[in-house]
Amino acid sequence: MSPLISRRLGRPVAALAFLTAVALAAPGSLATAAPTTPGGSKGAVVASAVTAPGAAAGWVAGTRAYLVIGAPGDTTAAKAAVTANGGTVFASYDAIGVVVAHSASASFAVTLRAVAGIQQVGATRTSDVPADAYNPALPANPAQATTTLTESNRWDMTQIKADRAWAVTTGSPTVKVGVLDTGVDDQHQDLAPNFDAADSVSCAYGKPDTRTGAWRDVDTHGTHVAGTIAAAKNGKGVVGVAPGVKIASVRIAEPSSTLFFAENTVCGFVWAGDHGFKVTNNSYYTDPWAFNCPNDPDQAAIIEGVRRAQEYAEGKGSLQVAAAGNSNYDLANKTTDTTSPNDSAPVTRTITNACLDIPTEFPGVVTVAAMGSGSVKASYSNYGKGVIDIAAPGGDGANGVYSTLPGGRYGTKSGTSMASPHVTGVAALIASTNPALTPADIRARLAAQAADVACPVSDSRCTGTTANNAFFGEGQVDALKAVGGSTPTPGAYFENLNDVAIGDNTTVESPITVSGVSGNAPAALKVGVDIKHTYRGDLVISLVAPNGTVYLLEDFPNGDSAANVARTYTVNASASVAAGIWKLRVRDGASGDAGTIDAWNLTF
């Protein structure tokens, strides 16, 4: 699968336009309702309203959603004002003083703003609330495919030293991470072991839906993000940054449009705070505005409502990590927005730095930029001095981030949406090492332990110092340093350079005798393999410990027609005594192609 730019954050620049045409992660589509401009009196709207075929009672065409902001702690008066002025209460969040209201009246917001005690009122969309909001359909439960893919070191994990951090901790199951996204396939073979159904929910339309499966993916984006955070270390497919923690799905994307409106985000953050999520990942911006400007009363209410919800979650002990966006845009020098609103007809508008990408630019949120393979900014990644906090692999060009997809599948995507979950995973590892750490503590440790990345000499857009700059913030996240580990000195090294022929439909072994190493083998035993073979899809490669324990290194897919294997595998062999005879076992399961074990080695 070719790399894809992640769909929800910003708009790819023109150079990337060819990707968005085919991207599973393309920018959000228009809402299903035709864009309209409210007009006429409430009576006129109601009189002409029609109920959509199959819609639940209560829905009428022209219904819009609003955030009604009052004093935190009690929404009784605000809810009474809503019902007295042509609206209905769809949901309320008393602790933060936010009511989600629906109304088909064009004058609803203006009227309610004049009511004593109402602080702000804002429409959250420029399109109608879908009829599905009143009787939401459950997402599909995809059939699950099995996989022959086995875990191996991926470039993104080695780049942030996650594979070395696992020797310190793979994460604690007491740490819960919330994936606020398009949903998660909870039955995926690599996600099911770590999935927390009890704390998962759909917040689509702005109200918790706790029905079984309501949290499932209405796209592919959330499942991909979840795998990068916490795919299980179970020998299958891929490994997440924190493969020992729990993940919960909070679906805030609506079906059909897959947009993330403000009321959904409010619901998601309040849920995160109330359900003890130590970290949340937010690979999206709050639709329909790429930037919400405080001089617009609707957008000002969106800012205030989402800000209160985010602060509520943080106050309950939850750190928010968010992606910076995919428009190659300087967030520290905003001038123009041409993509909003994205649920109707976008317009070109002049903006300033007062206009915020939310929740990404809220204080307390860790803002993540994307890197390609190596110490380089991803071509699409947003940037900005003083805005970007930290950077992580998001993929670029031929090097995408490989992770889980619904239905037991795997695939590659690229985007700041893929960078953010790397940081979320590291934050979860940090929380696992010390459960008493606050969100501010984790945020500070992420920054302090990041690896400095200097600005490229040839790019004047990158301002600042090597220690903190517009492209990488504090630097690239470092999982090993973040959990208190250090790069170990190379251990004892053993190799076998003798050729061993691999015939058709045979199993062969090549031995190495290990001596002078006391105790058990390490949790990160390095196994270097150099096999010459004309069709590696025939091969299954295993490591056999002196006590007979077999560690599967790789079972190549039958359709893998590439030649040769030159890889280093990391094996948790801590259950096996180090001293003795280790064997590389290679099974050829087909006819027509042969090869040789050219060399292999062990580093303890």
C-alpha positions in Angstrom: 0.0 0.0 0.0 1.4 3.4 -0.9 1.8 6.0 1.9 -1.2 8.2 2.5 -1.5 11.6 4.0 -3.6 11.4 7.1 -7.1 12.7 6.5 -8.2 15.0 9.3 -5.5 17.6 10.0 -5.3 20.5 7.6 -5.0 20.3 3.9 -2.0 19.0 2.0 -0.1 21.5 -0.1 -0.4 21.4 -3.8 2.6 19.1 -4.2 0.7 16.5 -2.3 -2.6 16.9 -4.1 -2.1 13.7 -6.0 -2.1 11.8 -2.7 -5.3 13.2 -1.4 -7.2 12.0 -4.5 -6.8 8.4 -3.4 -6.2 8.8 0.3 -8.1 6.8 2.8 -7.0 9.7 4.9 -8.1 12.5 2.6 -9.5 15.8 4.0 -13.0 15.5 5.4 -15.8 15.4 2.9 -18.8 17.7 3.0 -21.6 17.0 5.4 -24.5 15.0 3.9 -27.0 17.8 4.3 -26.9 20.4 1.6 -25.4 23.7 2.8 -28.0 26.2 3.7 -28.3 29.6 5.2 -30.9 29.9 8.0 -33.6 32.4 7.1 -37.1 33.5 8.0 -38.8 33.2 11.4 -38.9 30.1 13.6 -42.5 29.6 12.5 -41.6 29.6 8.8 -38.8 27.1 9.3 -41.0 24.7 11.3 -43.9 25.0 8.9 -41.7 24.0 6.0 -39.7 21.4 7.8 -39.8 17.8 6.6 -38.8 14.6 8.4 -36.2 12.6 6.6 -37.3 9.1 5.6 -36.5 6.7 8.4 -35.5 9.5 10.8 -36.3 9.3 14.5 -39.1 11.5 15.8 -37.8 15.0 16.7 -35.6 15.6 13.7 -36.6 18.3 11.2 -34.7 19.7 8.3 -32.9 22.9 9.2 -31.9 21.7 12.7 -28.6 23.1 13.7 -26.4 22.4 16.8 -25.2 25.1 19.3 -23.0 25.3 22.3 -24.7 27.3 25.0 -22.2 28.5 27.6 -23.2 29.4 31.1 -21.6 29.3 34.6 -19.8 26.0 35.4 -21.4 23.8 38.0 -25.1 24.1 37.1 -26.8 24.3 33.7 -30.4 24.4 35.0 -30.9 28.0 34.0 -29.2 27.5 30.7 -31.3 24.5 29.8 -34.5 26.4 30.7 -33.5 29.3 28.5 -32.9 26.9 25.6 -36.3 25.3 25.8 -38.0 28.7 26.3 -36.4 30.2 23.2 -37.1 27.6 20.4 -34.5 25.0 21.2 -34.2 21.5 22.7 -31.5 20.3 25.0 -29.6 17.5 23.3 -26.9 17.0 26.0 -25.5 19.0 28.9 -22.2 19.0 30.8 -22.9 20.6 34.1 -19.4 20.6 35.5 -18.2 22.9 32.8 -21.4 24.8 32.2 -21.9 23.7 28.6 -25.2 22.7 27.0 -25.5 21.2 23.5 -28.7 22.6 22.0 -30.6 21.9 18.8 -32.9 24.4 17.1 -34.4 25.0 13.6 -34.9 28.7 14.4 -32.7 31.1 12.5 -32.8 33.5 15.4 -32.0 31.1 18.1 -28.5 32.1 18.8 -29.1 35.9 18.7 -32.2 35.5 21.0 -30.4 33.4 23.5 -27.4 35.7 23.7 -29.7 38.3 25.2 -30.8 36.1 28.1 -29.4 36.9 31.5 -26.8 34.3 32.7 -26.0 33.1 29.2 -22.4 33.9 28.5 -22.0 32.7 24.9 -23.9 30.9 22.2 -22.4 29.5 19.0 -23.5 27.4 16.1 -21.1 24.5 15.8 -21.7 23.8 12.1 -22.9 25.5 9.0 -24.9 22.4 7.9 -27.9 20.6 9.3 -27.5 18.1 12.1 -28.0 14.7 10.4 -31.2 12.8 11.2 -28.9 10.0 12.3 -28.2 12.0 15.5 -31.6 11.1 16.8 -31.3 7.4 16.1 -27.6 6.6 15.5 -26.8 3.5 13.5 -24.1 1.3 15.0 -20.9 1.2 12.9 -20.1 -2.0 11.0 -18.4 -4.8 12.8 -15.9 -6.0 10.2 -15.0 -9.6 9.6 -11.5 -10.2 10.9 -8.7 -11.5 8.7 -5.8 -13.4 10.3 -2.3 -12.6 9.5 1.0 -14.4 8.9 2.9 -11.1 9.5 5.2 -11.3 12.4 6.6 -8.4 14.5 9.9 -6.8 13.3 11.6 -3.5 14.0 10.0 -0.7 12.1 11.8 2.5 11.2 9.5 4.7 13.2 9.9 2.7 16.4 13.7 2.5 16.1 13.9 6.2 15.3 12.4 7.1 18.7 14.1 4.2 20.5 10.8 2.6 21.5 12.3 -0.9 20.9 15.0 -0.1 23.5 12.5 1.5 25.9 10.6 -1.8 26.1 13.5 -3.2 28.1 12.6 -0.7 30.8 8.8 -1.0 30.4 6.2 -1.9 27.8 3.7 0.0 29.8 1.3 -0.8 32.6 -2.3 -2.1 32.1 -3.3 0.4 34.8 -2.6 3.2 32.3 -5.6 4.0 30.1 -5.1 5.9 26.8 -8.1 7.5 25.1 -8.1 7.5 21.2 -10.4 10.4 20.3 -10.8 9.7 16.6 -13.0 7.9 14.0 -13.3 4.9 16.2 -11.3 1.7 16.8 -11.7 -1.8 15.6 -11.7 -3.5 19.0 -11.6 -7.0 17.6 -8.4 -6.5 15.6 -5.9 -9.3 16.6 -3.3 -6.7 17.5 -5.7 -4.4 19.5 -8.1 -6.8 21.2 -5.6 -7.8 23.9 -5.3 -4.2 25.1 -8.8 -2.9 24.3 -10.9 -1.4 27.2 -14.5 -1.8 26.1 -15.9 -0.6 29.5 -14.4 2.9 29.0 -15.1 3.2 25.3 -18.0 5.2 23.8 -19.3 7.1 20.8 -19.4 10.9 21.3 -20.7 11.5 17.7 -23.3 14.3 17.7 -22.1 15.4 21.2 -23.8 12.9 23.5 -22.3 9.7 25.0 -23.5 6.5 23.3 -22.4 3.5 25.3 -24.0 0.8 23.3 -21.6 -2.1 22.5 -19.8 -1.3 19.3 -20.8 2.4 19.1 -17.1 3.1 19.4 -16.1 1.2 16.3 -14.3 2.8 13.3 -16.4 4.6 10.7 -13.2 5.1 8.7 -9.7 3.6 9.1 -7.9 6.5 10.7 -8.6 5.7 14.4 -7.7 2.1 14.2 -4.4 3.1 12.6 -3.7 5.6 15.3 -4.6 3.0 18.0 -2.1 0.5 16.7 0.8 3.0 16.8 0.0 3.7 20.4 -0.6 0.3 21.8 -0.7 -2.7 19.4 0.1 -5.7 21.5 3.5 -7.3 21.7 2.0 -10.7 20.8 4.2 -11.9 17.9 1.7 -10.7 15.3 1.7 -7.8 12.8 3.1 -4.7 14.6 4.0 -3.5 18.0 2.8 -0.1 19.4 5.0 2.3 21.3 3.4 1.3 24.6 2.2 -2.3 24.0 1.4 -3.0 27.6 -1.1 -0.2 28.3 -4.9 -0.1 27.7 -6.6 1.8 25.0 -10.2 3.0 24.9 -12.0 4.3 21.8 -13.9 7.6 22.0 -15.4 8.0 18.6 -15.9 11.7 18.0 -16.2 11.5 14.2 -19.6 11.4 12.7 -20.4 8.7 10.0 -20.7 9.8 6.4 -18.9 13.1 6.8 -16.3 11.8 9.3 -16.1 15.3 10.7 -15.3 16.2 14.3 -17.7 18.9 15.4 -17.2 20.9 18.7 -19.9 19.2 20.7 -18.3 15.8 19.9 -15.0 17.1 21.1 -16.5 18.5 24.3 -18.2 15.1 25.0 -14.9 13.3 24.3 -12.8 15.4 26.7 -15.4 15.2 29.5 -15.6 11.5 29.0 -11.7 11.3 29.2 -11.7 13.2 32.5 -14.5 11.2 34.0 -13.0 7.8 33.0 -9.5 8.2 34.2 -7.6 8.4 30.9 -4.0 9.3 31.7 -3.4 10.4 28.1 -5.6 11.2 25.1 -4.5 11.3 21.4 -6.2 13.9 19.2 -5.3 13.5 15.5 -7.8 16.0 14.2 -9.0 19.6 14.4 -12.4 20.7 15.5 -14.6 21.1 12.4 -15.8 23.0 10.5 -13.2 25.7 11.1 -9.6 25.0 10.5 -9.0 28.0 12.8 -11.6 29.4 15.2 -11.5 33.2 15.6 -12.6 34.9 18.8 -14.1 37.9 17.0 -16.8 35.6 15.5 -19.5 34.8 18.2 -20.1 31.3 16.9 -16.4 30.5 16.8 -15.8 32.2 20.2 -18.3 29.9 21.8 -16.6 26.9 20.2 -13.3 28.0 21.6 -14.7 28.5 25.1 -16.7 25.2 25.1 -13.8 23.0 23.9 -11.3 24.9 26.1 -13.4 24.2 29.2 -13.7 20.5 28.3 -10.0 20.2 27.7 -9.2 21.9 31.0 -11.7 19.7 32.7 -9.9 16.6 31.4 -6.5 17.9 32.4 -7.8 18.8 35.9 -8.9 15.2 36.2 -5.3 14.0 35.4 -5.5 13.6 31.6 -2.8 14.9 29.3 -3.9 15.8 25.8 -1.5 15.2 22.8 -2.5 16.6 19.5 -1.3 16.7 15.9 -0.1 20.0 14.4 -1.7 19.6 10.9 -0.8 18.8 7.4 -0.8 22.1 5.4 2.9 23.0 5.6 1.5 26.1 7.3 3.3 28.4 9.8 1.0 28.4 12.8 3.0 31.2 14.4 2.3 33.6 11.5 -1.4 33.0 10.4 -2.7 35.2 7.6 -5.2 33.3 5.5 -7.6 30.4 5.7 -9.1 29.1 2.5 -10.5 25.7 3.7 -13.3 26.7 6.1 -16.0 25.9 6.7 -15.5 22.4 5.5 -19.1 21.2 6.1 -20.5 23.6 3.4 -18.9 26.0 1.0 -15.4 27.1 2.1 -14.5 30.8 1.8 -11.2 32.7 1.8 -10.8 34.8 4.9 -8.1 36.8 6.6 -7.1 35.5 10.0 -4.5 36.4 12.7 -2.7 34.5 15.4 -5.7 35.0 17.6 -7.5 32.4 15.5 -6.8 29.0 17.0 -6.4 25.4 15.6 -8.2 23.6 18.4 -7.6 21.6 20.5 -4.0 21.7 19.1 -3.2 25.3 20.2 -4.7 25.2 23.7 -2.3 25.7 26.6 -1.5 22.4 28.2 -1.9 20.4 24.9 1.3 18.8 23.5 1.4 19.9 19.9 3.2 17.4 17.6 4.9 18.0 14.3 5.8 15.2 11.9 9.2 14.0 10.7 10.1 11.7 7.9 12.7 9.0 8.1 15.7 10.6 9.7 16.2 14.1 11.2 14.0 15.9 8.7 10.7 17.7 8.8 7.9 15.9 6.9 7.1 17.9 3.8 3.5 18.4 4.7 3.8 19.1 8.5 2.7 22.4 10.0 5.3 24.2 12.0 5.7 27.4 14.1 8.1 28.8 16.6 6.5 28.7 20.1 3.6 26.5 18.8 5.3 23.1 18.1 6.2 21.4 21.3 7.8 18.2 20.0 8.2 16.1 16.9 7.9 12.4 16.0 7.8 10.2 12.9 4.8 10.7 10.8 6.1 9.3 7.5 6.8 11.0 4.2 7.2 9.8 0.6 8.1 6.1 0.5 8.5 5.8 4.3 5.0 5.7 5.8 3.9 4.6 9.2 2.8 1.0 9.2 0.0 0.1 11.6 -3.4 -1.6 12.1 -6.4 -1.2 9.9 -10.0 -2.5 10.5 -10.8 -6.1 9.9 -7.5 -7.5 11.1 -5.6 -5.7 8.3 -2.5 -3.5 8.2 -1.4 -0.6 6.1 0.6 2.5 5.7 -0.4 6.1 6.3 1.6 9.4 6.6 0.6 12.6 8.4 0.9 14.5 11.7 -2.0 12.2 12.7 0.6 9.4 12.6 3.2 11.5 14.5 1.0 12.4 17.4 0.3 8.7 18.6 4.1 8.1 18.8 4.2 10.9 21.4 1.0 9.7 23.1 2.6 6.2 23.4 5.7 7.6 25.0 3.6 9.7 27.4 1.8 6.4 28.4 5.2 4.8 29.0 6.2 7.7 31.2 3.0 7.4 33.2 3.6 3.7 33.6 7.0 4.3 35.2 5.4 6.7 37.8 1.6 6.7 38.2 1.8 9.8 40.4 3.0 12.1 37.6 0.6 14.9 36.7 -0.1 16.0 33.1 2.3 18.9 33.6 5.0 16.4 34.9 4.6 14.2 31.8 4.6 17.2 29.5 7.8 18.5 31.1 9.5 15.1 30.9 8.6 14.7 27.2 10.3 18.1 26.5 13.3 17.5 28.7 14.1 14.1 27.2 13.5 14.9 23.6 16.5 14.6 21.2 17.5 18.0 19.8 17.1 18.4 16.1 18.7 21.4 14.4 17.0 23.5 11.7 18.1 22.6 8.1 20.6 25.2 7.0 18.8 25.8 3.7 15.3 26.5 5.1 14.8 30.0 6.5 11.3 29.1 7.7 12.8 27.2 10.6 13.6 29.8 13.2 15.0 29.3 16.7 17.8 27.2 18.2 18.9 23.6 18.0 17.3 23.1 21.4 13.9 24.6 20.4 12.8 25.7 16.9 9.9 26.1 14.6 10.1 22.7 12.9 10.8 20.3 15.8 10.0 22.3 19.0 12.0 20.7 21.8 13.2 18.0 19.4 12.2 14.4 18.5 10.6 12.4 21.2 12.9 9.8 22.8 11.1 6.9 24.3 14.3 5.4 25.9 15.3 8.6 27.7 11.8 9.4 28.6 11.4 6.2 30.7 14.8 6.7 32.4 16.7 4.2 30.2 20.1 4.7 28.6 21.7 3.4 25.4 23.5 0.3 26.5 27.0 -0.5 25.5 27.2 -3.4 23.0 27.0 -6.7 24.7 28.8 -10.0 24.0 28.8 -10.7 20.2 28.7 -14.1 18.5 28.5 -15.0 14.9 28.5 -18.0 12.5 29.8 -17.3 9.0 29.6 -20.8 7.7 27.2 -21.3 4.8 24.3 -23.6 5.2 22.3 -24.7 2.1 18.5 -24.3 2.1 16.9 -26.8 -0.2 13.3 -26.9 -1.4 10.8 -28.1 1.3 13.5 -28.6 3.9 14.3 -27.3 7.4 17.9 -26.5 8.2 19.7 -25.1 11.3 22.9 -23.1 11.9 24.4 -23.2 15.4 26.2 -20.6 17.6 27.7 -21.6 20.9 27.4 -18.9 23.5 29.9 -18.9 26.4 31.0 -16.4 29.0 27.5 -14.8 29.4 26.0 -15.5 32.8 22.3 -15.6 33.6 19.5 -15.3 31.2 19.5 -13.7 27.7 18.3 -10.1 27.5 14.8 -8.9 26.8 16.2 -7.2 23.7 18.5 -9.9 22.2 19.6 -8.8 18.8 19.5 -11.5 16.1 21.2 -10.5 12.8 20.3 -12.6 9.8 21.8 -12.7 6.3 20.1 -15.2 4.0 20.5 -15.4 0.3 17.3 -16.9 -1.3 15.6 -16.3 -4.6 12.0 -16.2 -3.2 11.8 -15.4 0.5 8.0 -15.9 0.6 8.9 -19.6 1.0 10.7 -19.0 4.3 9.9 -19.2 8.0 12.8 -18.1 10.2 13.1 -19.0 13.9 15.6 -18.7 16.7 16.0 -21.8 19.0 17.3 -21.3 22.5 19.5 -23.8 24.3 16.5 -24.9 26.3 14.6 -25.7 23.1 12.3 -22.6 23.3 11.5 -21.5 19.7 11.2 -17.7 19.0 9.6 -17.0 15.7 11.5 -14.3 13.9 9.5 -14.0 10.6 7.0 -16.0 8.6 7.1 -14.3 5.3 3.8 -14.0 3.3 3.6 -16.6 0.6 3.3 -13.8 -2.0 6.5 -12.0 -1.0 8.5 -12.6 -4.1 11.5 -10.5 -3.1 14.9 -12.1 -2.8 17.1 -12.4 0.3 16.7 -11.5 4.0 19.1 -9.0 5.6 17.5 -7.9 8.9 18.2 -7.6 12.6 15.4 -8.9 14.9 14.9 -8.0 18.5 13.8 -10.9 20.7 12.6 -11.0 24.3 14.6 -14.1 25.2 14.8 -13.3 28.9 13.1 -16.6 29.8 16.1 -18.5 28.3 19.6 -19.1 29.8 22.2 -17.3 27.7 25.0 -19.9 27.7 24.7 -22.9 25.4 24.0 -23.7 21.8 21.6 -21.3 19.9 20.3 -22.2 16.5 18.9 -20.3 13.5 16.2 -22.5 12.1 15.1 -21.8 8.5 12.2 -23.7 6.9 11.6 -23.6 3.1 8.0 -24.5 2.5 7.8 -24.7 -1.3 9.5 -25.9 -4.4 11.3 -24.1 -7.1 13.6 -21.7 -5.2 16.6 -22.4 -2.9 19.1 -20.5 -1.0 21.8 -20.3 1.7 22.2 -19.1 5.3 25.1 -16.9 4.5 25.7 -15.6 8.1 24.0 -14.8 11.3 24.9 -13.3 14.7 23.7 -12.7 18.3 24.3 -9.6 20.4 23.6 -10.0 24.1 
